[in-house]
């Protein structure tokens, strides 16, 4: 599973990372009218990677936040941008140009200023990793290799306790707030009677029309 199944993900140990200062610099840059970026372009720009050559507009080589998060992982940068959008500080604004629709990041200025003035922080959770050294014997002798692995928890998180109310049953005596069951037989009988009356009225109308 390469440690990507549900059991392995559940055992991972996460650490909290405060990225408030980085988020403020990014949003300050997005507020200017000189640069307009999509979410993918922003991630590539922060990591210092090359953008598509077909992009029009000012060059991003001089942007202040270019390669600001060069040592970060792409998923960490994505998590920070998602957290910014989750806090309603920015959103993706659809803009149509030459028959194509692009979604550019737009900052909600008032909400952003209020958010940070109140002392709120932007934090993300990232999986904790550690480096393991192991010696491998080959034809050329012993060779030492390093591998970065995820740190696992010694104990699993507490399981969610099952609901005291059994599935498929709603007992009004034990649970006064529960909705009482509708008698199935009475419901089917009333529905069948209604269907027969509708069918008879349709046949009567059709017969009268033919005459």
N, C-alpha and C positions, 0 to 999 in steps of 0.2 A: 504493500500500500504506500510505501515511501513516506510513512508517517503523515498521511493525509486522510486517513479514514476517521470516522467519528470517535472511535475509542482513543486514537492517538491525539486528536485535536482536544479531546476532553482532558487529557492528562498534561497538556502543555502548561507551563508556568508563564504568566504574563507579567510584564512590568509596565508601570505608568510613566509616560514621557511627556513632559511639559514643553510645548512648542508654541507658547503664546507670543514670544518675541518674533519668531519666524513668521507666524501668521499675520502679525501686525504689519511687518514689512511687506509681505505679499499683498495684503489688502490695500496698503497705501499706494503700492505700484499700480494695482488694478483700478484705483480711483482716478488715475490720470487718464486723459483722453488720448495720449500718444500711443498706448498699447492696448490691443484688444486680443484676448487669448481664449481659446477653448480649454477645456479641462485637460485634454491630452497634451496640448501645446504647453500648458503651464507646467505639467509634470516634466516634460522633456526639457523645458527651459531651466527649471530648478535643478535638475540633475546635470545640466551642462551638456546635454546631447544635442545633436544637430536636428533641426526641424526640416520640414518638407521644403524643397526648393520652390514649389509652386505657390508658396504663401506670398501674398501681396501686402504691401504696407511697409512701415518702418522696419529696419533691421533690428533683430533682437540681440545683436552682439553687444550693444551699449546699454541694455536694460540693467538696472541696478541689481535685480535679484537673479541674474543669470549665474548658474552654477553655485548658488548659495547653499544648496543642500546636496553637494556632489558626493559626500560620503554616505548619504542615506540610501536605503533601499527603495525601489519604486513603490512597493506596497505601503511603506511608511508615509511617503509623500501623498499617495492616494488617500490614506486614512486621514491625514490632516485636512486635506481638501474636503473630504466627505464630512468630517466633523464641523468644519466651517459652515458648510451648507446645511448640516443638521441643526445647527444653532440659529439658522435663519439669517446669517450674516451675509450670505451671497446666494445667488441663484443663476441658473443657465437661461440666458435670454435668447430666444430664437430670432435670427436676423436673416432675411432672404436677400441674396445677391446673385444676379445673373442666373436666376432660375434654380439656385441651390440654397438649401437651408442649413445654416450653421448655428450652433448653440455656444454663445460666448458668455464667459463669467461676468456677472454684474454684481457690484457691491451695494448692499443696502446701507447707505451712509449713516442715517440717523440711528438705526438699530445697532450698527457696529459701534458707534461712539458711546451710546448708552451702555452697551454690553461691557466694554472695556473700562469705562468710567466707574462702573459698579464693582470693579475688581474681579470680574470673572476671568477664567483662564481657558485656554484651549489645550486639552490633554487627549492623548491617544494611548491605546494599549497595544503593546508589541510583544511578540513571544520572546522569551529569554533564551539565549543561546550560550554555548560554551565550546571551547576548542579542546578536542581530544587528540592526543598524540598516540600513535601506534607504530610499532616496528614491523616491517615487512621484509621477509627473507627472499631474495631472488638469486639469479645467476651471478650478479655483480656483488653479492653480499647483502648485508643488512641495510635497509633504507628506512628512514623515519619519515612518516607522513602525518599530516595533520588534517583533521576533519571537524567542521563545525556542525554541531548537533543541537537540537532543541532540548532545553532542560525540562524534565518531567516532574510532576508533583509526586510526592511520596504517598499522599492520600487523595482519593478521588473526591470531587465536590459532593455535597449531600444530594441524594436523589430526591426528586420531587415526590412528595407523599401522594398516594392515590386519593381520588375524591371519595369521601365517605358515602356518596350517593351512587349506587350501582348503575351501570349503564343500562338503559332500556327500562328502568323502573323509576317511578315517581310516587313515593309513598307520602300521602298527605298527613298521615298520623305522625310519622317521624320527622317530616319536614313540612311544617305548616306553610312556608313560603313557596313550596313547590307547586307547579301547575298540575291540576288533576288530569288524569287521562280521559280522553274522549271515548266513550263506549264504541268499539269498532262495529259491532253488529247493528246498533241503532243508526250509526252514520251510514253504513252501506244500504240499509233498508230505506232510509229517507232519500238517498241519492238514486237508488233504483226506481223508486216511485216517481221522483221528479223526472228522470230520463224517460220513463214510459209515458208520462203526460205530455212531454215535449214531442215525443215521436208520434203520438196520436194526433196532436194538433197539426203537425206537419203533414200527416197523411190526409187529414180532413181538408186542409188548404189545397193540397195537390189535386185531390179528387174534385173539389169544387171548381178548380180552375179548368180541368179537362171538360167539365160539363158546359 
